[in-house]
Amino acid sequence: MKHIRLMLADDHQLVRMAFASLLEEQPDLHMIGQAGNGKELLSLIKTDQPDIVLLDIDMPVMDGRQCLGLIRSRFPEVKVIMLSLHKDPALMSEYMANGAAAYLHKDANIEDLLAAIRTVYREGSYFSKELSKALLTNIRKEKKSNPFFDEPVLSNKEMAVLKELCDGRTNQEIADRLHISVNTVGFHRNNIYSKTKSHNIAELMKYSIRNGLISV
């Protein structure tokens, strides 16, 4: 079995210990490093690159915002899941737009955390219902102040997949609902991102809402 290699950065030792203990119980997960701030984390990644980083936002020395940017520029293969006590829609949108693969509140249950890790590993991003609502709230505000419209460029099949993506469903869930293969979902998903010039789900939702492809 291939293990998903994880690193965790949080300035509270007890939090790190609790997360590590829960995750190490999973046979497909392996915690390879822990750090108390972003600077320590970057040193660890340079030595032994993980698949996924669980990154707290509020830390001393180097916080999650600065660390996310440096990880994306120096180690683009590493996926980052933000962990935070903040539920501000604008903040969630900001981190997703800046390259986070997922954003989870620290009071999320273990099932949500495991789903996020495994989905990010398989598909590159995880889009929870909570994050979906936050992004929608923030994009609604942006739409009122800066609306724009592009010509629709998606086929009917791509539109069906897009709506499922914006509802936060994984490739497997979309495949089951649309009665197509996971590979076909992946093909349509890549086309959707390319045609809309989107790089992540936050940008895709913004495009979709501003162009009336999904309702708000």
C-alpha positions, 0 to 999 in steps of 0.5 A: 500500500502506498502511503500518503506522506504528510507534514503538519505545521501548528504552533501548539504542540498539543494540537500537533500531537493530537492530529498526528495521533489521529492520522497515524491510526490510518494505514494509508497515512504517514506523518513524516514531519511536524513544525511549529511555524512556517519557517521550520516547515519549509526546512523540513520540506526541503529535506524530505518532501511530503505529498500534503501539508496541513498548515495552520494560519496563525503562527509566529515567525512565519504564518500560514499566508506567507508559508503557503505562497513560498510552498507554492513557488518552491515546491509546486508538487506539494498540496496544502490543506489550510487549517484555521479557526477562522470562518470568514468567507473572504479569507477562505476565498483568498487562500483557495485563490492563492493555491490552497488545495483545501480549507478546513476549520479546526473543529471539523470532524476526523471524517472530514479531515480524512476525506480532505486528505485523500481527495486532495491526494487523488484529485488535487483539491477538496471542496467541502460544503462549508467552503462552497457556501463561503466562496459563494458568499464572497463571490456574490459580494464581488459580483455586485461591485465588478460584474463581467460576462464571457461567452459560454464555452462549455459543452452540455457534458462539461456543464453537467460536470461543472455544476457537480464540481461547484457543489463540492463533489469528488470525481468519483461522486460525479461519475456515480451521479452522471453514470460515466467513468472517473476517467471521463470526469477527469477529462471533462474537468481538465477541459473545463479548467482550460476553457474557463482559464481557471486554476482552482475551484475558487476561480472556477466558481467565480467564473461560473457565477459571474457568467450565470452558469450556476445559480446563486 
